[in-house]
């Protein structure tokens, strides 16, 4: 592909990503994979160059751009070589018209920027939300030791505060170490460690998804005890058994729940769970480094629905916890509405519950919980709180 053809391909992809964000369709990564699956002539260098252009344009535009061309023109204003590719050639984009729209720079849509500011994030912390994320892995202690993995991946280095974490150069291929390591952000590893999961405990991972935190908990428990991993998403939960087998985690049981009827499937667990983990569905504001177009998908109405779901899940989990047991609430969001405000609301309805004080190696206190953010901690953004049931 010529440089101009790469630019045109990026514009086409951006148009699709913008449309998908407005309509709640497929994610950018999926659309990019589909695009190149239909264009086998594009070589690996072409695919990499186009992908980098697309994501650079996405990261720069806070508001949803009017078109993919407007998004890429914003980059062209700052890059003369890119501007030169708007040459009107056969496979390239039309020449630039000084009067055409250009996507303005920003971190997020205005309403979201206001919400982040109200949640205590300054301009530097907000800007870090759309920077590139590092590649972190968790060494699976059931199968390996960090020193063994470092011998296999000499560019890996440990991360202070997360004993099983290694950070790797972007693009490192870790597929050959499947079962020995799991790709997992350092922040995710730290918040998982808040769950008091030890040998012989009974743990419920209520929103397990594909099971990343269930696998981390199994290693913490030395594969002794029981983890009940549940979710309402059949496709995601169905990935966990094979991952658990590969990791040597035999204590994980999966259970698919029917949306709105979760209590029926969990009724037999009432008062029996030592530790519940709620890694709740959320806005994902803490993961924009990995999914920058997600900020174009979020609306006030969708945030309101997520907040309602989070409150529902906490109320659902409370009766399952044994006396003196814990409920650990986690979101990969930096909005107080999904963090400390949820804990406040729960405590208002469950006055006999208490909050455990946290002192984690990264992050800082936020309300009744603890928060990590990319600028301060070089992790994804998370909020975590641990609540304790009355005796």
URHUUR-V623938 format. One record per run of one state. SS is the DSSP state (2 for helix, 1 for strand, 0 for the rest). FROM is the first residue (numbers start at 1). LEN is the number of residues. Records with the same first field share a line. If there is no record, write none. Layout:
SS = FROM-LEN ; FROM-LEN
//
This chain:
0 = 1-2 ; 24-4 ; 38-6 ; 62-6 ; 77-3 ; 85-20 ; 106-4 ; 119-4 ; 131-4 ; 140-6 ; 153-4 ; 160-2 ; 169-6 ; 179-2 ; 184-2 ; 193-8 ; 206-6 ; 221-4 ; 232-2 ; 238-2 ; 248-4 ; 257-5 ; 270-3 ; 280-5 ; 288-6 ; 298-2 ; 319-2 ; 332-4 ; 339-1 ; 350-4 ; 357-7 ; 367-2 ; 373-1 ; 378-4 ; 389-3
2 = 3-21 ; 28-10 ; 44-17 ; 68-9 ; 80-5 ; 110-9 ; 123-8 ; 146-7 ; 175-3 ; 186-7 ; 212-9 ; 234-4 ; 240-8 ; 262-8 ; 285-3 ; 294-4 ; 300-19 ; 336-3 ; 340-10 ; 374-4
1 = 61-1 ; 105-1 ; 135-5 ; 157-3 ; 162-7 ; 178-1 ; 181-3 ; 201-5 ; 225-7 ; 252-5 ; 273-7 ; 321-11 ; 354-3 ; 364-3 ; 369-4 ; 382-7
//
